[in-house]
Amino acid sequence: MRCDVLIVGAGIAGSTLSMLLSSRGVDVVQIEARENVVRPHCSGIIGLDAWERLPFRRSSWVIDKIRWAEIISPGGVVLRTDASALVLDREKMDEDISKEAVKRGTDLLTGTRFLGLKGREEAVIMNNTGKKSVKFKFIVGADGAGSSLRKLFHEDIPLLTGVNLATNEGPRNGYIVRVRRGSLFSWIHPRGKIFYSGAIGRGDEAMEWASSQIRQFSRAIGGAIPGRTMRRFVKGNIALIGDSAGQVKPLSRGGVFYIAEASKLLAEEVIRSLEEERNSLAEYERRWWSLFRKEIMLGELMRNMLDSMSNRDIDFLFSMLGEIHGFSTDFQSSSILRGAGAVKSLAIGLRFPFKSAKSILELFLS
Ligand SMILES: Cc1cc2nc3c(=O)[nH]c(=O)nc-3n(C[C@H](O)[C@H](O)[C@H](O)COP(=O)(O)OP(=O)(O)OC[C@H]3O[C@@H](n4cnc5c(N)ncnc54)[C@H](O)[C@@H]3O)c2cc1C
């Protein structure tokens, strides 16, 4: 088997990219280890900016709206924000995008696993009839948080666990977040007729935190979440996208917004490479980082700062912040800093003279 681009994984990242490439006539083979492309796990919360930037969207995916958020510190200090966001039906979304990719020409092989590379332009894959080889010009690892292709980059990233429990209890129109330890947290949000009570933690603590905030739940879903973004996600003719590249927000760890931009940039650079017969994949990495560098670096500093603080310090930080106006679900870190303002940021920098707090101030003033 031969193709221009072999895409490993049919989650939202792989399917959005396949759809964009197939629309432009690129010969795409996409393989997915599971028999079904729908994998229920995600809260489906995205900001309004992210919604506008999705390369393909259907209004039927929107099942709820968020108009406010309360972030509660370990000791119970409440930080109020005016967050607005949409809650999407991720199962329907992933299914529709994958169907659209196939409609536009993607050759999707489900029940087919990537096993490894044989040289620079050949992959070994396996389905229930045995091993096969696929020749390609470019290969994309869209194979999620536990990516096999990422191993070729020799850059390990830590993995966290995310859990969502479907329940009948929760806040209407709003999002309640409880900081559990450092930058790890639990949440409750509406999802149409039900609510999701979820958490991000290490190992079993996510399930423990998610279940502790409700009386009962009807189903549990979840999966691995990358702990941080890879610094490099292009190597020769190999590119990573989505969770395999750790393209998640440093604070909430949501991935859909970053995937929307990554899929457009990577599609453009693959098409340019094929048309001009030269490899310009490195431009995808450079352009993605130039869009998000400041937001991610700032978010990582904030996260490191939270991780190094005691619960009592976090209570104090929240009481200093009080309220955040103009919170953006998509650009969380920069909107928190903007919402806090220069005076509060300076006061926090003086109260917590960690290296990270100073760096946040430097970024703010730059
Ligand atoms: C509990 C939870 C809540 C979340 N909430 C939000 C949220 O509110 N907002 C938000 O933006 N993000 C959220 N996220 C994150 C978001 O869901 C992910 O960032 C996004 O779905 C990642 O998509 P992906 O396509 O990169 O990876 P995946 O969806 O993991 O897809 C990877 C695919 O690759 C396949 N695969 C793996 N290995 C192989 C192989 N060797 N061969 C072939 N196929 C393979 C897998 O079967 C899988 O289908 C949440 C995540 C969790 C766990």
Ligand as a Chemical Component Dictionary entry (heavy atoms), coordinates in Angstrom:
data_LIG
# 
_chem_comp.id                   LIG 
_chem_comp.type                 NON-POLYMER 
_chem_comp.pdbx_formal_charge   0 
_chem_comp.three_letter_code    LIG 
# 
loop_
_chem_comp_atom.comp_id 
_chem_comp_atom.atom_id 
_chem_comp_atom.alt_atom_id 
_chem_comp_atom.type_symbol 
_chem_comp_atom.charge 
_chem_comp_atom.model_Cartn_x 
_chem_comp_atom.model_Cartn_y 
_chem_comp_atom.model_Cartn_z 
_chem_comp_atom.pdbx_ordinal 
LIG C1  C1  C 0 -11.666 13.692 31.212 1  
LIG C2  C2  C 0 -11.195 14.581 30.093 2  
LIG C3  C3  C 0 -11.808 15.811 29.902 3  
LIG C4  C4  C 0 -11.374 16.652 28.874 4  
LIG N1  N1  N 0 -12.012 17.844 28.699 5  
LIG C5  C5  C 0 -11.629 18.668 27.698 6  
LIG C6  C6  C 0 -12.334 19.886 27.457 7  
LIG O1  O1  O 0 -13.300 20.209 28.141 8  
LIG N2  N2  N 0 -11.917 20.677 26.435 9  
LIG C7  C7  C 0 -10.847 20.349 25.641 10 
LIG O2  O2  O 0 -10.487 21.112 24.744 11 
LIG N3  N3  N 0 -10.167 19.186 25.839 12 
LIG C8  C8  C 0 -10.539 18.342 26.832 13 
LIG N4  N4  N 0 -9.888  17.152 27.016 14 
LIG C9  C9  C 0 -8.735  16.846 26.157 15 
LIG C10 C10 C 0 -9.192  16.430 24.754 16 
LIG O3  O3  O 0 -10.210 15.492 24.864 17 
LIG C11 C11 C 0 -7.988  15.875 23.977 18 
LIG O4  O4  O 0 -6.980  16.876 23.943 19 
LIG C12 C12 C 0 -8.337  15.467 22.550 20 
LIG O5  O5  O 0 -9.447  14.635 22.473 21 
LIG C13 C13 C 0 -7.124  14.753 21.940 22 
LIG O6  O6  O 0 -7.435  14.295 20.647 23 
LIG P1  P1  P 0 -6.360  13.461 19.819 24 
LIG O7  O7  O 0 -6.997  13.189 18.500 25 
LIG O8  O8  O 0 -5.052  14.133 19.866 26 
LIG O9  O9  O 0 -6.169  12.111 20.653 27 
LIG P2  P2  P 0 -7.170  10.888 20.890 28 
LIG O10 O10 O 0 -8.581  11.342 20.939 29 
LIG O11 O11 O 0 -6.628  10.156 22.059 30 
LIG O12 O12 O 0 -7.019  10.010 19.576 31 
LIG C14 C14 C 0 -5.887  9.194  19.359 32 
LIG C15 C15 C 0 -6.344  7.988  18.559 33 
LIG O13 O13 O 0 -5.192  7.252  18.157 34 
LIG C16 C16 C 0 -5.497  5.878  18.274 35 
LIG N5  N5  N 0 -4.222  5.138  18.408 36 
LIG C17 C17 C 0 -3.373  5.135  19.466 37 
LIG N6  N6  N 0 -2.309  4.356  19.218 38 
LIG C18 C18 C 0 -2.487  3.853  17.963 39 
LIG C19 C19 C 0 -1.709  2.956  17.133 40 
LIG N7  N7  N 0 -0.522  2.455  17.543 41 
LIG N8  N8  N 0 -2.202  2.655  15.902 42 
LIG C20 C20 C 0 -3.387  3.175  15.459 43 
LIG N9  N9  N 0 -4.156  3.996  16.213 44 
LIG C21 C21 C 0 -3.701  4.348  17.440 45 
LIG C22 C22 C 0 -6.368  5.788  19.515 46 
LIG O14 O14 O 0 -7.144  4.595  19.520 47 
LIG C23 C23 C 0 -7.208  7.045  19.385 48 
LIG O15 O15 O 0 -8.420  6.830  18.715 49 
LIG C24 C24 C 0 -10.299 16.268 28.033 50 
LIG C25 C25 C 0 -9.689  15.018 28.212 51 
LIG C26 C26 C 0 -10.129 14.171 29.229 52 
LIG C27 C27 C 0 -9.471  12.831 29.411 53 
# 
loop_
_chem_comp_bond.comp_id 
_chem_comp_bond.atom_id_1 
_chem_comp_bond.atom_id_2 
_chem_comp_bond.value_order 
_chem_comp_bond.pdbx_ordinal 
LIG C1  C2  SING 1  
LIG C2  C3  SING 2  
LIG C2  C26 DOUB 3  
LIG C3  C4  DOUB 4  
LIG C4  N1  SING 5  
LIG C4  C24 SING 6  
LIG N1  C5  DOUB 7  
LIG C5  C6  SING 8  
LIG C5  C8  SING 9  
LIG C6  O1  DOUB 10 
LIG C6  N2  SING 11 
LIG N2  C7  SING 12 
LIG C7  O2  DOUB 13 
LIG C7  N3  SING 14 
LIG N3  C8  DOUB 15 
LIG C8  N4  SING 16 
LIG N4  C9  SING 17 
LIG N4  C24 SING 18 
LIG C9  C10 SING 19 
LIG C10 O3  SING 20 
LIG C10 C11 SING 21 
LIG C11 O4  SING 22 
LIG C11 C12 SING 23 
LIG C12 O5  SING 24 
LIG C12 C13 SING 25 
LIG C13 O6  SING 26 
LIG O6  P1  SING 27 
LIG P1  O7  DOUB 28 
LIG P1  O8  SING 29 
LIG P1  O9  SING 30 
LIG O9  P2  SING 31 
LIG P2  O10 DOUB 32 
LIG P2  O11 SING 33 
LIG P2  O12 SING 34 
LIG O12 C14 SING 35 
LIG C14 C15 SING 36 
LIG C15 O13 SING 37 
LIG C15 C23 SING 38 
LIG O13 C16 SING 39 
LIG C16 N5  SING 40 
LIG C16 C22 SING 41 
LIG N5  C17 SING 42 
LIG N5  C21 SING 43 
LIG C17 N6  DOUB 44 
LIG N6  C18 SING 45 
LIG C18 C19 SING 46 
LIG C18 C21 DOUB 47 
LIG C19 N7  SING 48 
LIG C19 N8  DOUB 49 
LIG N8  C20 SING 50 
LIG C20 N9  DOUB 51 
LIG N9  C21 SING 52 
LIG C22 O14 SING 53 
LIG C22 C23 SING 54 
LIG C23 O15 SING 55 
LIG C24 C25 DOUB 56 
LIG C25 C26 SING 57 
LIG C26 C27 SING 58 
# 
